[in-house]
Structures are given as structure tokens and as C-alpha cells.
């Protein structure tokens, strides 16, 4: 298989939610605390939002580092791109990430409400209203032979899993329950019949699941 | 720190030996069984000697893959290069690796018995009779800004540790005792005062130690 569709550094709660309920501009993860969900990665040397040099070079750093390796395009759902719902009122919103988005590739945002493509630094956002398989085909072409990363959220990853299009997944299960929100799964063992899996429990209470096929 | 000196995929027995006693052409690891020592890596997709496609994409594959990332030169001891001792009888021996050595960079072989440099495919072997710090300086220059990998054997890694020149180490401790041979350490905790460490026990009985500072 030459071009994989990969999920990396995707965090869910112990009950399988990738984000809480009630996403808004102020709360991109709804009632979930993103600091708690992403705490496994904050201390690593490769964490892109580090403000100081240094950081851990342990196992978590190996996992964080995979995020960019050989990735030529990203696919994300509209709720990862922004908190708006329905038709765009204007095109001022350009994502959560400021002038230097951490993608550095074409990004395909899945939405029923199209708008023109635009670029920020070396990231270009395209808006597509299509089925997962068709979006993946566009992303593969844009990736010029490299892999495609599936960025989330949970509903988007779920849609590609249901279409059996995902080749590898790294999911970190956080030691916290959310109870409601956007759900990836009831339990990781839902994927055991379709994927090989490596389960890596860690001292910080997170468990990393590496799936491949 | 811009150019790290890194140890990767270095295996020792539970009692700290990197190779057994009695290295020879037929037994590069002496009385140790290299198949047993390296078994943790054989099943991974990134294992360089794979003859079939596929392989695991779990945690071990992440570790194996680090071997080449951003490496611009390698340093090794003469006993990693070959089984001969003392002056070279001739220069026919060009290493264990055939026409395509897995290094793809300049390699600095530490020996008191110099011989001319030579190239095989995209690997060039240089022979140097110098102290660790001086050899590292040469390797850093040859690496053109990339990191330098310290390839072993145990005595060579030990020499660079004693000179406090090693920045990161990945050591896999195998579930096997060797009793004698070339020793890296009595116990990994000898390094705990100088390094941060992440200890990762695995279902196959190996424990991976990731050291950094």
C-alpha cells in the first residue's frame, strides 16, 4: 500500500469521546478540558506549541513525532476547523491556529457549506462536500505520493472507519470520563476484528492504542 | 543542542552484555544468539532486513524507525566492523553487510590499525585512531548538521558514556542472560543520575530504556 490514511495523536476519553458537548469559540472541546486530554503530549520535545527548548525524548515524543512524518495532506471535519454551524455568515474565520497552522500541507475540510480555498503560510485549506472515499481521493492526489492524515474530530474519524478507509490509527485513551459529546467508539475492542493492535499503558494513566492492518 | 550523539536499537542481555564471548566470522555476537537479541525488531515493518512486505506498525516499529531519522554519520568500534584483531593482513574485509550496508552515510570505524577509506553504495567507511571526543568532532563535520549515531559495540558505547558525550540512548534489554562478553553496564540505573529515563516494559519480555538529557 503506497499511500496510507493515518490517524495520529487522536485523544478520546475512557468512555470514547473525542470532544465534549457544547463546542464554542471559547471552548473548542465543549465541556471537555483539552489541557487534560492532551496532557500526555505537552511535555515532549516535539510538541508543536512548546515555547521553551528541551522537553521529554521518551516514548510519548516518538508518538508525537509521527504526526508529521511522510504526511502530504490532511482531512478534517468542519467542527475541527471551527465552531460555526450552518451557512457561513462571512469568510473571516480561518481556523483556530493563527497565521502559522501546524499542517504545512493542503487541508481538506469536509462541510456541506462550501467556501473558497485560502492559504495561511504553507497550509492551504480546501472545502469539500463529498463522501469520505471521494474526499480521500482528492487528498491523495494533493499529497503527491505521501500519506494522508485524518485529523478528526471523532465523527469524521468514525465516518472513515465506517467506510473502511483508515489504514493506521494512533489513539490515546485519557484517564477521564466525559459522559457525552462527540464519540469515536464505545470501546477500542470494536476495531479488534479489523485491525492488528498494540496496547501500550503508560505511567501517566493514558493508554496508547496503535492499530494497523 | 543542534547535533546529537545518539544510540539506537542497541540490545543488551538482562545482565548488560551487548555481545557474547568469542566473536568470529561465523559468530559475530560470540556465544550470544543475535536472533534472540534482535527478536523484538524482526517483525516490524521498518526492519531493514525484511524480505516480505507487511510487518508490525506497533510501538517497536516506532523505535526501529528512529534508527535513520536525521542521522548524518555513524561511529562504530572495530569489533562491530569485523572479527579481525590486530594489524590488517589485507583489506579484503569490507564489513558484514554486503554491497549495500544499512548506513547510507559516512561511518567512522575506531581502530588502532588504520587502513584506507572505501565506499560501498552510499556508505563510506573511514578508519580513525583517536579519542572519542576527536572522533565525534570528525563525525559531526561529516554529518553536515545532522545527528551522529553511535552504533556500538558495548565497549565503544561505554567509552563515549565515560567521556560523557552521549546525548540520547535507546537500549533494549533482552529477557536472556549472557554471563560474559562485551558489557555495557551492570544495570541501567547506573545512568539514572546523568539522564532522564523512560522505562517501557513490553509483552515480548524486552524492556526498552529511552535515555535523554
Interface residues (C-beta under 8 A of the other chain):
Chain A: X56 X57 X58 X59 X62 X63 X66 X168 X196 X197 X198 X200 X208 X210 X212
Chain B: X56 X57 X58 X59 X62 X63 X66 X168 X196 X197 X198 X200 X208 X210 X212
